[in-house]
Amino acid sequence: MRGLLVFGLIALLAQAITYDIKPHKVDKIEPYVFEDMINQTIEGLRQNIPDPLLISNLSINLPEGGVLVGDANVSNLELTGLQGFQVPYLNLAMIGMRLNFTFVFPLINVNTDYWADVLLAELIPVYGNGRANVHLTDIEIQGSAQAQLGDVIAVKNLRIQLYLGTATFDVHGLLDNEDFSTIVNEMLTDMVASFIDNHQKFISDTFSPIIEELINGILNDDLKAVDSIIDIINGTFEELRKSIPEPINIDKLDLSFSESFVSETHCSGSLSIANTEVKGVKAFQIPSMSLTMIGMIINFTLVLPTIDITSDYLADTVLMELLPIFGEGDASIHLGGLTVIGSTQANLTGGIQLKNFWMQIGLDEFDIKGLLYDETFSALTNYLLNNLVIPFLDDFHETITQVLSPTVQDLINQILAGSDIEPYSLIDILNQTIEGLRPNIPDPLDIERLQLTLTDPSLKQVLLFLLFIAYNNFHCSGSVKINGFDLKGLRSFQVPDLTLTMVGMWINFTMVIPDIDLWTYYGIDLTLSEMVPLYAQGHIKVNLGGFTVTGCTQANLTGGMQLKNLRLALDLDDAEFEITGLLYNEILSQIVSWVVSNLIVPIIRDFQEPITEFISPVAQDLINNLLNNNTDTYEWLEFPN
């Protein structure tokens, strides 16, 4: 029964927040938030990168099979130029949080002491010690790593490939002979680029862990706030803070306790409060928050430093079947250090929503005044509450969690849904991206000329649903020429259904193009089964009504949206087909036109599997080209081998 009042206070706060909350509108999340976050972090790190970079000692083993074999060591190394890096390419794949990047260093200078004992070109022994100076230009590092985004940014499993523009060597002390050193300098200057190209694995194995350690060391020393998805969530809380009234006023609230709560806690009774004023909720703090990308699990700590409550009350309760709390009058309650430790899954699509919410509550101090209008009794009650209820929260945290967590989850979701805060919705990002593509779709799509040379077996795959022949002994060869290809209606597409599954980033969609018109001149010169000629020259007209594409694909929403594993199913409401010049016979052309017009719809429905196998990769390439604004070429029209 020790926790009855605590429960009432928490429920009071929960109920209070639902009153008079005014919405506040914020901007939507940008679709490239992760790349922007990483770019901002990288730019913030630039000044923290040591330039010059000093390495006191580094041992190098050159394995068998390379141009250089043996051992070497560098000391007192000074490397300048690292802060001048550029990042022309950066992409983060959501699945696996895989970061792909390109770094360019326009100019790097290396000065070091060395000793070496190596075999050059499996022929020339090279040994000595002295001073070495190296001048490098246009260094390009292409790499891949797994990114950890949270309170700190880190990389792991880094792998790099290195490319080099030019290199100038000035090495002294080889064989203690300056003439020989000059020859080796010229040789290294000429061959270092090819050495790098031919020994990528060795270079990656040697330098990837060094660079990974260097990057994480720099990241760990970064004193600036990391722009991460945590900031998005914190920003949402800050917007909500503006919506919380201060003070919170509640006219009346009656509290009752469930049978399970009574049986678990041995607390019973009733509590009614009126004319309640709550101060301090708006001053909440979030000292700790972390996000696990897999599962979108948010772990957090929320602290309310002080809560002051004044209220009229009517109480008839018994705590722990021992301590009666009863009376009617005015009460003043001061709570210090109200702490909520919790975990929840976040749904960032279609508006922020919480699920599987869990929390644990802790309190520092009770200070209740006015109980029974007797300050001595109030002081005694405060003493008992501080010595009984606070330990009670620890002892019965599981029960309290089970009771309060779903209530608080519903409360938060109501606040999020009831305000005018724009949702950080990935579905919105998808829809905006799709709408952004609409003006990039050529309508009409005009292709002046397209010539396809088709050989078996590629033609067999292409004609499988056009000629309805699937026999293994079917052989085709020849060519198809298309002139004046004109396609209208693509831009009028509609997307009546679009859903996103967070795990795996699977998009399920339905796209409808109400009306498609295609017109082209064509020429065919084919041989079927190595003996039947098929030739024709004329025009083709096609009208498709209610063209529907139902599909699923995996999406990479970072660095510009890209699709993979696209699978499509097609459907049609009606179709009209007209061809002229088939075998140079118009009667045959009319018959074929009538047959095809009546068979297109049932054939598309009956031959879904081969159509899907053919059209899915072609459509995926087309969509990804459009997403990259690559509308200058139409290579996607070529049938894949």
Secondary structure as the mmCIF struct_conf table of DSSP 4:
data_model
#
loop_
_struct_conf.conf_type_id
_struct_conf.id
_struct_conf.beg_label_comp_id
_struct_conf.beg_label_asym_id
_struct_conf.beg_label_seq_id
_struct_conf.end_label_comp_id
_struct_conf.end_label_asym_id
_struct_conf.end_label_seq_id
TURN_TY1_P TURN_TY1_P1 ARG A 2 GLY A 3
HELX_RH_AL_P HELX_RH_AL_P1 LEU A 4 ILE A 17
TURN_TY1_P TURN_TY1_P2 THR A 18 THR A 18
BEND BEND1 TYR A 19 ASP A 20
HELX_LH_PP_P HELX_LH_PP_P1 ILE A 21 PRO A 23
HELX_LH_PP_P HELX_LH_PP_P2 ASP A 27 GLU A 30
TURN_TY1_P TURN_TY1_P3 PRO A 31 TYR A 32
HELX_RH_AL_P HELX_RH_AL_P2 VAL A 33 LEU A 45
HELX_RH_3T_P HELX_RH_3T_P1 ARG A 46 ASN A 48
BEND BEND2 ILE A 49 ILE A 49
BEND BEND3 ASP A 51 PRO A 52
STRN STRN1 LEU A 53 LEU A 62
TURN_TY1_P TURN_TY1_P4 GLU A 64 GLY A 65
BEND BEND4 GLY A 66 VAL A 67
STRN STRN2 LEU A 68 THR A 80
HELX_RH_3T_P HELX_RH_3T_P2 LEU A 82 GLY A 84
STRN STRN3 GLN A 86 ALA A 93
TURN_TY1_P TURN_TY1_P5 MET A 94 MET A 94
HELX_RH_3T_P HELX_RH_3T_P3 ILE A 95 MET A 97
STRN STRN4 ARG A 98 LEU A 120
TURN_TY1_P TURN_TY1_P6 ALA A 121 LEU A 123
STRN STRN5 ILE A 124 LEU A 149
BEND BEND5 GLY A 150 VAL A 152
STRN STRN6 ILE A 153 TYR A 163
BEND BEND6 GLY A 165 GLY A 165
STRN STRN7 THR A 166 VAL A 171
STRN STRN8 LEU A 174 LEU A 174
TURN_TY1_P TURN_TY1_P7 LEU A 175 ASP A 176
HELX_RH_AL_P HELX_RH_AL_P3 GLU A 178 ASN A 198
TURN_TY1_P TURN_TY1_P8 HIS A 199 HIS A 199
HELX_RH_AL_P HELX_RH_AL_P4 GLN A 200 ASN A 220
TURN_TY1_P TURN_TY1_P9 ASP A 221 ASP A 221
BEND BEND7 LYS A 224 LYS A 224
HELX_LH_PP_P HELX_LH_PP_P3 ALA A 225 VAL A 226
BEND BEND8 SER A 228 SER A 228
HELX_RH_AL_P HELX_RH_AL_P5 ILE A 229 SER A 243
BEND BEND9 ILE A 244 ILE A 244
BEND BEND10 GLU A 246 PRO A 247
STRN STRN9 ILE A 248 LEU A 255
HELX_RH_AL_P HELX_RH_AL_P6 GLU A 259 THR A 265
STRN STRN10 SER A 268 LYS A 279
BEND BEND11 GLY A 280 GLY A 280
HELX_RH_3T_P HELX_RH_3T_P4 VAL A 281 ALA A 283
STRN STRN11 GLN A 285 THR A 292
TURN_TY1_P TURN_TY1_P10 MET A 293 MET A 296
STRN STRN12 ILE A 297 LEU A 319
TURN_TY1_P TURN_TY1_P11 MET A 320 LEU A 322
STRN STRN13 LEU A 323 ASN A 347
BEND BEND12 THR A 349 GLY A 351
STRN STRN14 GLN A 353 GLY A 362
STRN STRN15 GLU A 365 LYS A 369
HELX_RH_3T_P HELX_RH_3T_P5 LEU A 371 TYR A 373
HELX_RH_AL_P HELX_RH_AL_P7 GLU A 375 ASP A 395
TURN_TY1_P TURN_TY1_P12 PHE A 396 PHE A 396
HELX_RH_AL_P HELX_RH_AL_P8 HIS A 397 GLY A 418
BEND BEND13 SER A 419 SER A 419
HELX_LH_PP_P HELX_LH_PP_P4 ILE A 421 PRO A 423
HELX_RH_AL_P HELX_RH_AL_P9 LEU A 426 LEU A 437
HELX_RH_3T_P HELX_RH_3T_P6 ARG A 438 ASN A 440
BEND BEND14 ILE A 441 ILE A 441
BEND BEND15 ASP A 443 PRO A 444
STRN STRN16 LEU A 445 THR A 455
TURN_TY1_P TURN_TY1_P13 ASP A 456 PRO A 457
HELX_RH_AL_P HELX_RH_AL_P10 SER A 458 VAL A 462
TURN_TY1_P TURN_TY1_P14 LEU A 463 LEU A 467
TURN_TY1_P TURN_TY1_P15 ASN A 472 ASN A 473
STRN STRN17 CYS A 476 LYS A 488
HELX_RH_3T_P HELX_RH_3T_P7 LEU A 490 SER A 492
STRN STRN18 GLN A 494 THR A 501
TURN_TY1_P TURN_TY1_P16 MET A 502 MET A 505
STRN STRN19 TRP A 506 LEU A 528
TURN_TY1_P TURN_TY1_P17 SER A 529 MET A 531
STRN STRN20 VAL A 532 ASN A 556
BEND BEND16 THR A 558 GLY A 560
STRN STRN21 GLN A 562 ASP A 571
BEND BEND17 ASP A 573 ASP A 573
STRN STRN22 ASP A 574 ILE A 579
STRN STRN23 LEU A 582 LEU A 582
TURN_TY1_P TURN_TY1_P18 LEU A 583 TYR A 584
HELX_RH_AL_P HELX_RH_AL_P11 GLU A 586 ASP A 606
TURN_TY1_P TURN_TY1_P19 PHE A 607 PHE A 607
HELX_RH_AL_P HELX_RH_AL_P12 GLN A 608 LEU A 627
TURN_TY1_P TURN_TY1_P20 ASN A 628 ASN A 629
BEND BEND18 ASP A 632 ASP A 632
HELX_RH_3T_P HELX_RH_3T_P8 GLU A 635 LEU A 637
BEND BEND19 GLU A 638 GLU A 638
HELX_LH_PP_P HELX_LH_PP_P5 PHE A 639 PRO A 640
#
